[in-house]
Amino acid sequence: MELKGRAAVVTGGTRGVGAGIARAFVSAGAHVMVCARRPPEVPLEGTEFVSLDVRDPGAVRDFFTALPRLDVLVNNAGGGPFRPLAAADAERHARVVELNLLAPLTASLAAYEHLKRSRGSVVMIGSVSGSRPSPGSAAYGAAKAGLENLARSMAVEWAPDVRVNTLVVGMVRTELAHLHYGDEDGVDAVSRTVPLGRLAEPAEIGAAAVFLASDAAAYITGASLLVHGGGERPAFLDAATANKET
């Protein structure tokens, strides 16, 4: 799964999952450019940083037009705060959709001509929130559901020149994990809900992204690869077991 000599762009690639992906691409031999609004707090060895707000269509188009070459685009930039639907107006929720769905569409369209010439690929970073109820992050979940569908349609329209796939990511242990899962006890408790018994590491998401971008996945397009440690145990199983124990 080598990417030697290939040029890759990772949006939101300065920390967390994005940094894990960027490091994995560097290890695979790619020239990696990471984009974000702010530079990484800790420099990512082997990468080039460009300040870019992926929600600015004009800036995104200018950025990709200026590139000499592009083989892989990883649409990783995204996220959203915990916010019940009724706690904010529609405009605020729309910003989450803009970042997680419209920005990847904008970047992919801006990168298309480069990717067509290189017969490259797009890797969307999706989420398990796109296929399950997401209370507190409904706009995020809806955007990720749309992203996965967009990738499938894009894969059909752009074949055979450009492959497009989605990594459907579960819970990941990043430097910001405490904001979502609490302290170490909270992380441990959440980890026990995952069949594999732990959260993913950013490097593991990176390895999966390298696979989808590599020649090892040359016949894979329009696919969704689940990287979620087995997902979640159905709640009714634990409830049934608890009833038996009592």
C-alpha positions, 0 to 999 in steps of 0.5 A: 500500500505505497503512495510513493511520489503521489501528491495528497491533500488532507483537509483539516489535517493538523490534529486528531484524525486528520493528523493521523491520516497525514502522518500515514500518507507521509509514511506511505511515501506521499507528498502531503499538504494539510489544510486548515484555518490555523497551523498545527500546534505541533509541526507534522514532519514531512507535510506542508501546511496551507491556511485555508477555510474550506467553507470559502468556495473562492479560496478553495478553488484558488487553492486547487487551481494553483496546485501543480498536481494532485493524486489524492484528496482526503476530505477530513475537515468537519465536526460539530458541537453537541447541540440539541436541535431546539437549542439553536436556530436553523442557521446555526445548524446549517453551518454544521451541514456547510462544513461537513457536506458542502465543503467536501463537495466544493473541494472535490469539484475544485480538485476534479480536473487534477484527479481526472488527469492523474486517475486519482481518488477521493477519500471522504471521512464519514461517521457512524453518526450518518447511519444511526440516530444522533441526538445532540448532533442531528445536523452533523449526522444528517450531513455525514449521511449526505456525504456518504450518498454524495460519494456513491453518486460521485463514484458513478459519475466520475468513473473510470477516471476518479475513484471515490470512497468513504471511511465510516469512522467510529469513536477515535481517541484523539487529543480532544477525546475528553471533550466528547467522552470525559476523563479517563474513566469516561473514556474507559466506560465508552470503550466498553461499549465497543466490541473491540473494547477500545477507541480507535487510534488516529493512525488506524484511520490513517492506515485505512485511508492509505489503503483506499487511496492505494493501488491495493484498492484499484477496483474499489469505488463507491464503497463505504469502509466501516472503521468502528471496532465492530460498532456498538453492542445492541442495548437490548442485549445488555438489558436482557443480560441484566434481567437474567442476572437479577 
